[in-house]
Amino acid sequence: MTEPHRDTHFGFRTVDIEAKQGLVDDVFRSVASRYDLMNDLMSAGLHRAWKDVLVTTLNPPKGDRPFRLLDVAGGTGDISFRVVEAGGPRTRATVCDINADMLAVGRERAFERSLDHAVEFVEGNAEELAFTDKSYDAYTIAFGIRNVPRIDKALGEAFRVLKPGGRFLCLEFSAVDVPGLDTLYDFYSFNVIPEIGRAVTGDAGAYRYLVESIRKFPRPAAFADMIRAAGFRRVSVRSLSGGIVALHSGWRL
């Protein structure tokens, strides 16, 4: 798939697609040190349950079989730590993130958890991964795909680096499908979350963007079509918490 227009939406502003990555970098640079705290505050801790669902679905092998995960846009290491702890002794994870500040937080946390032997951190772009073909057993991306300027390219790269039989899992905010909850969710998102961001990080604008970017992301069925177009098969989507979040899955067969 290709971008239908030169411009893309960044929040409720329309900007050149080439400028989007720089804007996204600025957002996450400003909040890196308190990113996980903000996730707890914004989701009332639910992000932990959603990530648990992802790891349970991935089901890394518990035995002595080697298992390699590529966790893209996973800067602070949250998903990778969970997968390494859930898997067997030969489970290894590579965190790839474009933002050096987020990676620095992740490296520090890996050291504190004594997981630095099993989790490595690599600065890189989801659209142009510096990893060899068919080299990973799984690819995960949690709350990061909507910030990629060219989603189709990132999905193509995910397919390329996965081994045959490898699994793609994407956790992303979605479209609330419960009447009444959608109105409440919109009010909370646009009025409360930016103020939490202002209080904790001093940056309401960054969190206003994060909320607005959710509304610009393709609906689950449309995103599933994009996953299929990248070559994945057995594509499925699981709605969580009334549609606040969706877990997308695909296999390289």
C-alpha positions as CSV (number, residue, x, y, z in Angstrom):
1,M,0.0,0.0,0.0
2,T,1.1,3.6,-0.6
3,E,0.3,6.9,1.0
4,P,-2.7,8.3,-1.0
5,H,-1.6,11.9,-0.3
6,R,1.6,13.8,0.4
7,D,0.2,15.1,3.6
8,T,-0.8,13.1,6.6
9,H,-2.6,14.0,9.8
10,F,-0.6,14.7,12.9
11,G,-3.2,15.1,15.6
12,F,-5.8,17.4,14.2
13,R,-3.1,19.3,12.2
14,T,-2.1,18.3,8.6
15,V,1.6,18.2,8.1
16,D,4.0,16.9,5.4
17,I,4.6,13.2,6.0
18,E,8.4,13.8,6.1
19,A,8.0,16.1,9.1
20,K,5.8,13.7,11.2
21,Q,8.7,11.6,12.5
22,G,10.5,14.7,13.9
23,L,7.3,15.8,15.6
24,V,6.8,12.4,17.1
25,D,10.4,12.3,18.4
26,D,9.9,15.6,20.1
27,V,6.8,14.3,21.9
28,F,8.5,11.3,23.3
29,R,11.7,13.0,24.1
30,S,9.8,15.4,26.3
31,V,8.1,12.6,28.3
32,A,10.6,9.7,28.3
33,S,11.5,9.7,31.9
34,R,7.9,9.6,33.1
35,Y,6.3,7.7,30.2
36,D,5.4,4.6,32.2
37,L,4.0,6.7,35.1
38,M,1.8,8.6,32.6
39,N,0.6,5.3,31.2
40,D,-0.5,4.2,34.7
41,L,-2.3,7.5,35.3
42,M,-3.9,7.8,31.9
43,S,-5.2,4.2,31.8
44,A,-5.9,3.7,35.6
45,G,-3.3,0.9,35.3
46,L,-5.2,-0.9,32.6
47,H,-2.2,-0.8,30.3
48,R,-0.6,-3.5,32.4
49,A,-3.6,-5.9,31.9
50,W,-3.5,-5.2,28.1
51,K,0.2,-5.9,28.0
52,D,-0.4,-9.1,30.0
53,V,-2.9,-10.2,27.3
54,L,-0.4,-9.6,24.6
55,V,2.3,-11.7,26.4
56,T,-0.1,-14.5,27.2
57,T,-1.2,-14.5,23.5
58,L,2.4,-14.6,22.4
59,N,3.1,-17.5,24.8
60,P,6.9,-17.6,24.5
61,P,8.3,-21.2,25.0
62,K,9.0,-22.2,28.6
63,G,11.6,-24.8,27.7
64,D,15.1,-24.6,26.4
65,R,14.2,-23.7,22.8
66,P,15.7,-20.4,21.6
67,F,13.2,-17.7,21.1
68,R,13.9,-14.3,19.6
69,L,11.6,-11.3,20.0
70,L,11.8,-8.0,18.2
71,D,9.9,-5.4,20.2
72,V,9.5,-2.2,18.0
73,A,8.8,1.2,19.5
74,G,9.3,-0.5,22.9
75,G,11.8,2.0,24.2
76,T,11.3,1.6,28.0
77,G,11.4,-2.2,27.6
78,D,8.0,-3.0,29.3
79,I,6.9,-5.6,26.8
80,S,10.4,-7.2,26.4
81,F,10.8,-7.6,30.1
82,R,7.5,-9.3,30.4
83,V,8.3,-11.7,27.5
84,V,11.7,-12.6,28.8
85,E,10.4,-13.3,32.3
86,A,7.5,-15.4,30.9
87,G,9.7,-17.4,28.5
88,G,12.4,-20.0,29.0
89,P,16.1,-19.4,29.7
90,R,17.0,-18.9,26.0
91,T,14.3,-16.3,25.4
92,R,15.9,-13.1,24.2
93,A,14.5,-9.7,23.2
94,T,15.7,-6.8,21.1
95,V,14.0,-3.4,21.7
96,C,14.1,-1.2,18.7
97,D,13.1,2.4,19.1
98,I,13.8,5.6,17.2
99,N,14.0,7.7,20.3
100,A,17.3,7.6,22.2
101,D,15.8,9.1,25.4
102,M,13.3,6.3,25.6
103,L,16.0,3.7,25.0
104,A,18.2,5.2,27.8
105,V,15.3,4.7,30.2
106,G,14.9,1.1,29.0
107,R,18.6,0.2,29.4
108,E,18.6,1.6,32.9
109,R,15.6,-0.5,33.9
110,A,17.0,-3.6,32.3
111,F,20.1,-3.2,34.5
112,E,18.0,-2.6,37.6
113,R,16.0,-5.8,36.9
114,S,19.1,-7.9,36.0
115,L,17.7,-8.5,32.6
116,D,20.4,-6.7,30.6
117,H,21.9,-10.1,29.5
118,A,18.6,-11.0,27.8
119,V,17.3,-7.6,26.5
120,E,19.3,-5.4,24.1
121,F,18.3,-1.9,23.0
122,V,18.9,-0.7,19.5
123,E,18.1,2.7,18.0
124,G,16.3,2.3,14.7
125,N,13.4,3.2,12.5
126,A,10.4,0.9,12.2
127,E,10.3,1.7,8.4
128,E,13.9,0.6,7.8
129,L,14.9,-2.1,10.3
130,A,18.6,-2.9,10.4
131,F,18.0,-6.6,11.0
132,T,18.5,-9.6,8.6
133,D,15.6,-11.3,6.9
134,K,13.8,-14.1,8.7
135,S,15.7,-13.6,11.9
136,Y,13.0,-13.3,14.6
137,D,10.4,-15.6,16.0
138,A,8.0,-12.8,17.0
139,Y,7.5,-9.1,16.4
140,T,5.6,-7.0,18.8
141,I,4.6,-3.3,18.8
142,A,2.5,-1.8,21.6
143,F,1.0,1.6,21.2
144,G,3.5,2.6,18.6
145,I,2.3,1.8,15.2
146,R,0.0,4.8,15.0
147,N,3.1,7.1,15.3
148,V,4.9,5.6,12.3
149,P,4.6,7.9,9.3
150,R,4.4,5.1,6.7
151,I,2.6,2.2,8.4
152,D,2.6,0.1,5.3
153,K,6.4,0.2,5.3
154,A,6.7,-0.8,8.9
155,L,4.3,-3.7,8.4
156,G,6.4,-4.8,5.4
157,E,9.6,-4.7,7.5
158,A,7.8,-6.7,10.2
159,F,7.0,-9.4,7.7
160,R,10.6,-9.4,6.3
161,V,12.4,-9.9,9.6
162,L,10.1,-12.7,10.9
163,K,10.9,-16.3,10.3
164,P,8.4,-18.5,8.5
165,G,5.9,-19.4,11.3
166,G,6.7,-16.2,13.1
167,R,4.0,-14.1,14.7
168,F,3.2,-10.4,14.5
169,L,1.3,-8.9,17.5
170,C,0.2,-5.2,17.6
171,L,-1.5,-3.7,20.6
172,E,-3.0,-0.3,19.8
173,F,-5.8,2.0,20.9
174,S,-8.9,1.5,18.9
175,A,-12.5,2.7,18.5
176,V,-14.8,2.4,21.5
177,D,-17.8,0.3,20.6
178,V,-20.0,0.5,23.7
179,P,-22.8,3.2,23.6
180,G,-22.3,5.7,26.4
181,L,-18.7,4.6,27.0
182,D,-17.6,6.3,23.8
183,T,-18.9,9.7,25.0
184,L,-17.3,9.3,28.4
185,Y,-14.0,8.1,26.8
186,D,-13.9,11.2,24.5
187,F,-14.5,13.6,27.4
188,Y,-11.8,11.9,29.5
189,S,-9.3,11.8,26.6
190,F,-9.6,15.4,25.5
191,N,-10.1,17.1,28.8
192,V,-8.5,15.0,31.5
193,I,-5.5,13.3,29.9
194,P,-3.8,16.6,28.6
195,E,-4.2,18.0,32.1
196,I,-2.6,14.9,33.7
197,G,0.3,15.4,31.2
198,R,0.6,19.0,32.2
199,A,0.7,18.2,35.9
200,V,3.2,15.3,35.7
201,T,5.5,16.3,32.8
202,G,4.7,19.9,32.2
203,D,3.7,19.1,28.6
204,A,-0.1,19.1,27.9
205,G,0.5,19.4,24.2
206,A,2.4,16.1,23.9
207,Y,-0.5,14.3,25.5
208,R,-3.0,16.1,23.4
209,Y,-1.2,14.8,20.4
210,L,-1.2,11.3,21.8
211,V,-5.0,11.4,22.2
212,E,-5.6,13.0,18.8
213,S,-3.4,10.4,17.0
214,I,-5.6,7.7,18.3
215,R,-8.6,9.2,16.5
216,K,-6.6,9.3,13.2
217,F,-5.6,5.6,13.3
218,P,-7.5,3.2,10.9
219,R,-10.4,1.3,12.4
220,P,-9.7,-2.4,13.2
221,A,-11.0,-3.8,10.0
222,A,-9.1,-1.3,7.9
223,F,-5.9,-2.0,9.8
224,A,-6.4,-5.8,9.4
225,D,-6.5,-5.2,5.7
226,M,-3.2,-3.4,5.9
227,I,-1.7,-6.4,7.8
228,R,-2.9,-8.8,5.1
229,A,-1.5,-6.5,2.4
230,A,1.9,-6.8,4.0
231,G,1.8,-10.6,3.5
232,F,0.5,-11.9,6.8
233,R,-2.0,-14.7,7.1
234,R,-4.5,-15.8,9.7
235,V,-5.0,-12.2,10.6
236,S,-7.3,-11.5,13.6
237,V,-8.2,-8.8,16.0
238,R,-9.3,-9.0,19.6
239,S,-11.2,-6.1,21.2
240,L,-10.3,-5.2,24.8
241,S,-12.0,-3.0,27.4
242,G,-15.0,-2.2,25.2
243,G,-12.9,-1.3,22.2
244,I,-10.5,1.1,23.9
245,V,-7.7,-1.2,22.8
246,A,-7.4,-3.9,20.1
247,L,-4.8,-6.7,19.8
248,H,-4.0,-7.4,16.2
249,S,-2.4,-10.7,15.2
250,G,-0.9,-12.1,12.0
251,W,1.4,-14.9,11.0
252,R,4.2,-15.2,8.4
253,L,3.3,-18.6,6.9
